[in-house]
Amino acid sequence: MKRRDFLTTTAKVAAGAALFSSPLGAAIPNKSKKRIALVGTGIRGTGFWGKRIVDNYSDIVEFVGLCDINPGRLEFAKRQMKVNCPVFTDFDKMVIQTRPDMVIVTTVDATHDEYIIRAMELGSDVLTEKPMTTDEVKCQAILDAEKRTGKKCIVGFNYRYGTLFTAIKEQLAKKPIGDITSVDFHWYLNVYHGADYFRRWHGERDKSGTLLVHKATHHFDLLNWFIDSDPVEIMAYGDLEHYGRNNPFRGVNCRNCAYTDKCNYYWDIGKDQLAVDLYVKNEKYDGYIRDNCLWREEIDIYDKMSVQIKYANNVIVNYSLTTYSPYEGWRIAFNGKEGRLESWEDIPWRREEKINQARLHATEMNQENGGDTRYDEIFLMKNFDRDYQMIKVEASKGGHGGGDQRLQDKIFRDPNMPDPYKHSAGTRDGAMACLIGIAARKSIEEHRPVKIEELTTIQPHPTRGV
C-alpha cells in the first residue's frame, strides 16, 4: 500500500456537518474523556505518544483510533499500547468515524503537512511531532489551513520543558549579562545515536528534509525561545563526507552484510526485541528496513552542518551539528554586553563519572525517574568581576531532561496551567524553528544567505510571537 492511498482525496469527503451523517457511520463521541487518534505507529508514535499516554493519562484520555499504512505495525501498536480501539489504513475514514478531539501526527516528516491539514479540515485539533514540516510550501499550507479552519496545531517541542533548559531561560529572563549580542551553540551526536539517523528514512532528504530540519529544529526552537526574537537571515554550510557513499564497502542491510566483522557500525537488530516486533516482522507489508546500511548510496543528507543565524533583535548565532562524535552532548554560551552565561551537558571533561557512549542515548531517552541525584551547571560571569557564579540545577532523570513528562502534563493534564516562560509551542513557533533548517538547506544548495521572509507570509519581529 502506498502512502498516497493512505489519504482519501479531499474531494471525496463532504464538508461540515455532512461529515457526521455520512454512510461511514460515525460513532457518538464519549465526552467524558479527551478523544485521541494517532496516525503513524512507529517507535515514536507507539511509545512516547502512545503507551506513555495510556500509562499516565488514561483517566482523562482515550485512544479512539490508530492509523498507519502498515497493518502489521497497527496490530503491534494495539498490543504494545494496550488499547482496544479500531485501526485504519485510511486516514479520512478514521477521523470521520471516530471523531477525535485531537489527532497526533507521528508519520514520516515529509507527510506531516498532509495529516495536519486534513485533520483540521475534518474538525480536529492537532498535535504533531517536530519538525512541523519539511519545506516552505508545506509550512505555508499548514498556516493557511489553521487560519481557514479555526482549529489549532501544537508542536511537540519537549526540550523547552527540560529542567536545565528551563533554568537557562529563567536566568536569561533576569538579564544578568545585559542584552544578549551573540550565541554559540554546538550539538554533538555520538557514533551510536548519530549513525542511527542514517540507517533509517531520516537519511533521505525527501523524507526528513535533512537533519537541519528533522534534528536541528529542536535546537533552533530552543534558540528562538531563549533569544525571544525571530530569525531574519541564515547562512549555512554542510556536506556528506562520513556516511553514505564515503565508505569503500556496503551491504544490503546489517542482517545481510558480508562486512560485519570489519564495520564498526554493525548493529545486530536481532538483539532488540522491540525493533524486531515492530519493524522486522512487518517488513513484508511496506518494505521498510529498520537496520539499513548507513553506507548506502541513497543517503543524501548532510552529516556535518554549520549555520549562522541573524535575529531581528540583532543577535547573531553560530550553530553546529556533528553526527559522528566520540561523545554525545552539547554546549551553549550567551555573550552579553555585561557578561557571559554558559551551560553544557554530557561533556566528558565536565563530568567526574565516566560515560558509556553506547548506552548514553538510551539513558537520555529513558522515561523513568530514579537513581542518584546529579546536577547540571550554569556558569555566569560578569565582564569586570574576577569571581564567577556556578549555578547548580538538579538534573531530572526523565526523558529529555524531564521535559517529556512536563510537556505531556501541559497538553493533557492541565492545558491551562500557568506558563510564564511560554513553553507551549504553536504553529508560529513550529514554523520559525523548521524555517531556519529549511533556509539553511537552501543556503547550502544555493550558496547564498537566505532571508526568512522569502519563505512564507510570516514577517519576523524583534520580539518573539508578536
HUJO-V475272 format. One record per backbone hydrogen bond with DSSP energy under -0.5 kcal/mol. CO is the residue of the C=O (numbers start at 0). NH is the residue of the N-H. E is the energy in kcal/mol with one decimal. If there is no record, write none. Layout:
co: <CO & CO>
nh: <NH & NH>
e: <E & E>
//
This chain:
co: <1 & 1 & 2 & 2 & 5 & 5 & 8 & 9 & 14 & 15 & 16 & 17 & 18 & 21 & 26 & 28 & 29 & 33 & 33 & 34 & 34 & 35 & 35 & 36 & 37 & 38 & 41 & 42 & 42 & 43 & 45 & 46 & 49 & 50 & 51 & 52 & 53 & 56 & 56 & 59 & 61 & 61 & 63 & 64 & 65 & 66 & 68 & 69 & 70 & 71 & 72 & 73 & 74 & 75 & 76 & 77 & 77 & 85 & 87 & 88 & 89 & 90 & 91 & 92 & 93 & 94 & 96 & 100 & 101 & 102 & 102 & 103 & 103 & 104 & 107 & 108 & 110 & 110 & 111 & 112 & 113 & 114 & 115 & 116 & 117 & 118 & 119 & 124 & 125 & 126 & 127 & 134 & 135 & 136 & 137 & 138 & 139 & 140 & 141 & 142 & 143 & 144 & 145 & 151 & 153 & 154 & 155 & 157 & 158 & 161 & 162 & 163 & 164 & 165 & 166 & 167 & 168 & 169 & 170 & 170 & 171 & 174 & 176 & 176 & 178 & 180 & 181 & 182 & 183 & 184 & 185 & 186 & 186 & 187 & 188 & 189 & 189 & 191 & 192 & 193 & 193 & 194 & 194 & 195 & 195 & 196 & 198 & 199 & 200 & 202 & 202 & 202 & 203 & 203 & 204 & 206 & 209 & 209 & 210 & 210 & 212 & 214 & 214 & 215 & 216 & 217 & 218 & 219 & 220 & 221 & 222 & 223 & 223 & 227 & 229 & 231 & 232 & 233 & 234 & 236 & 238 & 238 & 238 & 242 & 243 & 251 & 252 & 253 & 255 & 255 & 256 & 258 & 258 & 261 & 262 & 266 & 267 & 268 & 270 & 271 & 272 & 273 & 274 & 274 & 275 & 278 & 279 & 281 & 281 & 282 & 287 & 288 & 290 & 292 & 293 & 295 & 302 & 303 & 304 & 305 & 306 & 307 & 308 & 309 & 309 & 310 & 314 & 315 & 316 & 316 & 317 & 318 & 319 & 320 & 321 & 324 & 328 & 329 & 330 & 331 & 332 & 332 & 333 & 333 & 334 & 334 & 335 & 337 & 338 & 339 & 340 & 341 & 342 & 344 & 345 & 346 & 347 & 353 & 354 & 355 & 355 & 356 & 358 & 359 & 360 & 361 & 362 & 363 & 373 & 375 & 376 & 377 & 378 & 379 & 380 & 381 & 386 & 388 & 388 & 389 & 390 & 392 & 397 & 397 & 398 & 399 & 400 & 401 & 402 & 403 & 404 & 405 & 406 & 407 & 407 & 408 & 408 & 413 & 418 & 424 & 425 & 426 & 427 & 428 & 429 & 430 & 431 & 432 & 433 & 434 & 435 & 436 & 437 & 438 & 439 & 440 & 441 & 442 & 442 & 449 & 450 & 451 & 451 & 457 & 460 & 462>
nh: <4 & 5 & 5 & 6 & 7 & 90 & 11 & 12 & 17 & 18 & 19 & 20 & 21 & 24 & 28 & 30 & 32 & 35 & 61 & 100 & 101 & 63 & 64 & 103 & 66 & 105 & 45 & 46 & 47 & 48 & 50 & 51 & 53 & 54 & 55 & 56 & 57 & 59 & 60 & 33 & 35 & 63 & 85 & 37 & 87 & 39 & 70 & 73 & 74 & 75 & 76 & 77 & 78 & 79 & 80 & 81 & 82 & 65 & 67 & 90 & 93 & 94 & 95 & 96 & 97 & 98 & 26 & 124 & 36 & 104 & 126 & 38 & 105 & 128 & 110 & 111 & 113 & 114 & 115 & 116 & 117 & 118 & 119 & 120 & 121 & 123 & 122 & 102 & 153 & 104 & 155 & 138 & 139 & 140 & 141 & 142 & 143 & 144 & 145 & 146 & 147 & 148 & 149 & 125 & 127 & 156 & 157 & 160 & 161 & 165 & 166 & 167 & 168 & 169 & 170 & 171 & 172 & 173 & 173 & 175 & 174 & 177 & 337 & 338 & 336 & 315 & 334 & 317 & 332 & 319 & 330 & 188 & 321 & 328 & 324 & 193 & 194 & 195 & 196 & 196 & 197 & 197 & 198 & 198 & 199 & 202 & 291 & 202 & 203 & 204 & 299 & 300 & 206 & 207 & 208 & 109 & 212 & 213 & 214 & 215 & 216 & 217 & 218 & 219 & 220 & 221 & 222 & 223 & 224 & 225 & 226 & 227 & 228 & 463 & 311 & 451 & 309 & 449 & 307 & 305 & 240 & 302 & 303 & 245 & 246 & 292 & 255 & 256 & 251 & 252 & 259 & 261 & 262 & 263 & 265 & 268 & 270 & 271 & 272 & 275 & 276 & 277 & 278 & 279 & 280 & 281 & 282 & 284 & 285 & 286 & 289 & 291 & 253 & 295 & 243 & 298 & 322 & 238 & 320 & 236 & 318 & 234 & 316 & 231 & 232 & 313 & 310 & 182 & 308 & 318 & 184 & 306 & 186 & 304 & 188 & 190 & 187 & 344 & 185 & 342 & 183 & 334 & 335 & 340 & 180 & 181 & 338 & 382 & 335 & 380 & 333 & 378 & 331 & 329 & 347 & 349 & 350 & 355 & 356 & 358 & 359 & 360 & 362 & 363 & 364 & 365 & 365 & 399 & 394 & 392 & 343 & 390 & 341 & 388 & 339 & 384 & 381 & 379 & 390 & 391 & 377 & 375 & 400 & 401 & 403 & 402 & 162 & 405 & 406 & 407 & 408 & 409 & 410 & 411 & 412 & 412 & 413 & 416 & 421 & 154 & 429 & 430 & 431 & 432 & 433 & 434 & 435 & 436 & 437 & 438 & 439 & 440 & 441 & 442 & 443 & 444 & 445 & 446 & 447 & 233 & 453 & 454 & 455 & 459 & 229 & 465>
e: <-1.0 & -0.6 & -1.3 & -0.8 & -0.5 & -2.6 & -2.1 & -1.9 & -1.1 & -1.7 & -1.3 & -1.2 & -1.0 & -1.9 & -0.5 & -0.8 & -0.8 & -0.5 & -2.6 & -1.7 & -1.9 & -3.1 & -0.9 & -3.1 & -2.1 & -2.8 & -2.8 & -1.7 & -0.6 & -2.1 & -3.3 & -2.5 & -2.3 & -2.9 & -1.9 & -2.7 & -0.8 & -2.0 & -2.1 & -3.1 & -2.8 & -0.5 & -0.6 & -2.2 & -2.5 & -2.9 & -0.7 & -1.8 & -1.9 & -2.1 & -2.8 & -2.0 & -1.7 & -3.1 & -2.9 & -1.1 & -1.7 & -1.6 & -1.8 & -0.5 & -1.8 & -2.3 & -2.7 & -2.4 & -2.6 & -1.9 & -2.4 & -2.0 & -2.1 & -0.5 & -2.6 & -2.7 & -0.6 & -2.3 & -2.5 & -1.6 & -0.5 & -1.4 & -2.8 & -2.5 & -2.1 & -2.4 & -1.9 & -2.4 & -1.8 & -2.6 & -1.5 & -2.3 & -3.0 & -2.6 & -2.6 & -2.0 & -2.3 & -1.9 & -2.0 & -2.1 & -2.5 & -2.2 & -2.4 & -1.8 & -2.5 & -2.7 & -1.8 & -2.8 & -2.9 & -2.2 & -1.4 & -1.1 & -1.7 & -2.6 & -2.1 & -2.3 & -2.3 & -2.4 & -2.2 & -2.7 & -2.0 & -0.8 & -1.0 & -0.7 & -1.5 & -1.3 & -2.8 & -0.7 & -1.7 & -1.7 & -2.9 & -2.7 & -2.3 & -1.6 & -2.2 & -0.5 & -2.2 & -1.9 & -2.8 & -2.4 & -0.6 & -1.3 & -0.8 & -0.9 & -0.6 & -1.3 & -0.8 & -0.6 & -1.0 & -0.5 & -0.7 & -1.7 & -1.9 & -0.5 & -1.8 & -0.6 & -2.0 & -1.9 & -1.8 & -1.9 & -1.7 & -2.6 & -0.6 & -3.3 & -0.7 & -1.5 & -0.6 & -3.1 & -2.2 & -1.6 & -2.2 & -2.6 & -2.3 & -3.1 & -2.9 & -1.6 & -0.9 & -1.7 & -2.9 & -1.8 & -2.8 & -2.9 & -3.2 & -2.7 & -0.6 & -2.4 & -1.5 & -1.3 & -1.0 & -0.8 & -0.9 & -0.5 & -1.5 & -0.6 & -0.5 & -1.1 & -1.3 & -0.7 & -1.5 & -1.2 & -1.8 & -1.9 & -0.7 & -2.1 & -2.7 & -2.7 & -2.4 & -1.5 & -2.6 & -1.4 & -1.2 & -1.3 & -0.8 & -3.0 & -0.6 & -0.6 & -2.5 & -1.4 & -2.8 & -1.3 & -1.2 & -1.8 & -2.1 & -2.7 & -3.0 & -2.4 & -2.8 & -3.2 & -1.6 & -2.0 & -2.7 & -2.3 & -2.0 & -0.5 & -2.8 & -3.0 & -2.3 & -1.6 & -2.9 & -1.2 & -3.2 & -2.1 & -2.6 & -2.3 & -2.4 & -0.6 & -0.5 & -2.3 & -3.2 & -1.6 & -0.6 & -2.0 & -3.1 & -2.2 & -3.4 & -2.7 & -2.5 & -1.7 & -0.6 & -2.2 & -1.6 & -0.5 & -1.1 & -1.1 & -1.0 & -0.6 & -2.2 & -2.5 & -1.9 & -0.6 & -1.0 & -1.5 & -2.7 & -2.8 & -0.7 & -3.2 & -2.8 & -3.2 & -2.5 & -0.9 & -0.5 & -2.8 & -0.7 & -0.6 & -2.0 & -3.3 & -0.7 & -0.8 & -1.9 & -1.6 & -2.9 & -1.4 & -2.6 & -2.1 & -2.6 & -2.0 & -2.0 & -2.9 & -0.8 & -0.9 & -2.7 & -2.0 & -1.7 & -2.1 & -2.6 & -2.9 & -2.6 & -2.0 & -2.1 & -2.7 & -1.0 & -1.2 & -2.6 & -2.8 & -2.5 & -2.4 & -2.3 & -2.5 & -2.3 & -2.3 & -2.6 & -1.4 & -1.1 & -2.5 & -1.5 & -1.9 & -0.9 & -0.6 & -1.7 & -1.4>
//
